[in-house]
Amino acid sequence: MADDWTTTYCINEDGFPKVLYAATVRLGIPERPEYVGREFMEHGTESCEVTIHIGASDKYLEMQPWSVTATGARMPDTIQLAARKALRYLCQMFEWNLGSTPMKYFPPLDCNRPAWAVRIHNLESTAGTENDPTVVAMSAYLLSL
């Protein structure tokens, strides 16, 4: 295992990194998310730390560059964990701007926020505002993950 830091854009990573990139493009963030990580041994256990740097939004000028860090055991798993964590932050930061995007059903960091409660209520009610049963089924599936 290498103790040096590796920087990547996770262009070929399936899963959450691709979803994160699509979300940042939709929110007006022109730079690709940059993943900086390293694998190391800590107390005889393999460990990994990954930080994702997200740029500023051209569309929402109040959003400045920010980063999020995740730790895990292996680099591929930690990259997925960090991307999912970044998505949760994005969903919370842009909660009122996600109304017409599929991201509106990705759970935010704090699920007690008013915008999230309204979205879930609309999915659960029998007279919900979501008319597409595929969206309802997919949302339930994503929430179970």
C-alpha positions in Angstrom: 0.0 0.0 0.0 1.2 3.4 -0.8 1.4 6.2 1.7 1.3 8.9 -0.9 -1.7 11.0 -2.0 -3.4 10.2 -5.3 -5.5 12.8 -7.2 -8.2 11.7 -9.7 -11.5 12.8 -11.3 -12.9 9.3 -11.1 -13.9 9.5 -14.7 -14.2 5.7 -15.1 -15.8 5.0 -11.7 -19.4 3.7 -11.9 -22.0 4.5 -9.2 -22.0 7.6 -7.1 -19.1 9.4 -8.7 -21.0 9.5 -12.0 -24.2 10.7 -10.3 -22.2 13.3 -8.4 -20.7 14.6 -11.6 -24.1 14.8 -13.3 -25.5 16.6 -10.3 -22.7 19.2 -10.3 -23.1 19.9 -14.0 -26.9 20.4 -13.5 -26.2 22.8 -10.6 -23.9 24.9 -12.7 -20.5 23.7 -11.3 -18.3 23.6 -14.3 -15.2 21.8 -12.8 -15.3 18.1 -12.3 -15.3 16.9 -8.6 -11.6 16.3 -7.7 -10.9 13.2 -5.5 -7.8 13.2 -3.4 -7.0 10.1 -1.4 -4.5 7.8 0.1 -4.3 4.3 1.5 -2.3 3.6 4.6 -1.9 1.2 7.6 -3.3 2.3 10.9 -2.8 0.1 14.0 -2.3 -2.9 11.7 -5.5 -2.2 9.7 -5.8 -1.1 6.1 -7.3 2.4 6.0 -8.2 4.9 3.3 -9.1 8.6 3.3 -10.7 10.4 0.4 -11.5 14.1 0.1 -13.7 15.4 -2.7 -13.2 19.1 -3.7 -16.3 20.6 -5.3 -15.9 23.9 -7.2 -18.1 27.0 -7.1 -21.4 27.2 -9.0 -21.8 29.6 -11.9 -25.6 29.3 -11.6 -25.9 29.8 -7.9 -23.3 32.5 -7.0 -23.7 32.1 -3.3 -22.2 28.6 -3.4 -18.4 28.8 -2.9 -16.0 25.8 -3.4 -16.2 23.2 -0.6 -14.9 19.7 0.2 -16.0 16.6 2.1 -13.9 13.8 3.5 -14.7 10.1 4.1 -12.7 7.3 5.6 -12.9 3.6 4.9 -10.8 0.5 4.3 -10.2 0.4 0.6 -10.0 3.1 -2.0 -12.8 2.0 -4.4 -15.3 1.7 -1.5 -14.2 5.0 0.1 -14.6 6.9 -3.2 -18.2 5.7 -3.4 -18.7 6.7 0.2 -17.3 10.1 -0.3 -19.3 10.7 -3.4 -22.5 9.7 -1.6 -21.7 12.0 1.3 -21.1 14.9 -1.2 -24.4 14.2 -2.9 -26.2 14.4 0.5 -24.5 17.7 1.2 -25.5 19.0 -2.3 -29.1 17.9 -1.7 -29.2 19.9 1.5 -27.5 23.0 0.1 -29.7 23.1 -3.0 -32.9 21.7 -1.5 -35.2 24.4 -2.8 -33.6 24.3 -6.3 -34.0 20.5 -6.9 -37.8 20.5 -7.4 -37.7 19.5 -11.1 -34.7 17.2 -11.0 -34.3 13.5 -10.0 -32.0 14.6 -7.2 -35.0 15.7 -5.2 -35.4 12.2 -4.0 -31.8 11.6 -2.9 -31.8 11.9 0.9 -30.1 15.1 2.3 -27.8 15.0 5.2 -30.5 16.2 7.6 -33.8 14.4 6.8 -35.7 16.6 9.3 -35.6 19.6 6.9 -39.0 21.0 5.6 -38.3 20.6 1.9 -37.4 16.9 2.4 -40.6 16.3 4.5 -42.7 17.7 1.8 -41.1 15.5 -0.9 -41.6 12.4 1.2 -45.2 13.3 2.0 -45.9 13.8 -1.7 -44.6 10.3 -2.4 -46.4 8.6 0.4 -49.8 10.1 0.1 -52.5 8.4 -2.0 -53.2 11.7 -3.7 -49.5 12.4 -4.2 -48.3 15.0 -6.7 -46.0 12.5 -8.4 -47.9 10.9 -11.2 -45.2 8.6 -12.6 -45.3 5.2 -10.8 -41.7 4.5 -12.0 -40.4 7.6 -10.1 -42.3 6.5 -7.0 -40.9 3.0 -7.2 -37.3 4.2 -7.9 -37.5 6.7 -5.1 -38.5 4.0 -2.6 -35.7 1.8 -3.9 -33.1 4.5 -3.5 -34.2 5.4 0.0 -33.9 1.7 1.0 -30.2 1.8 0.0 
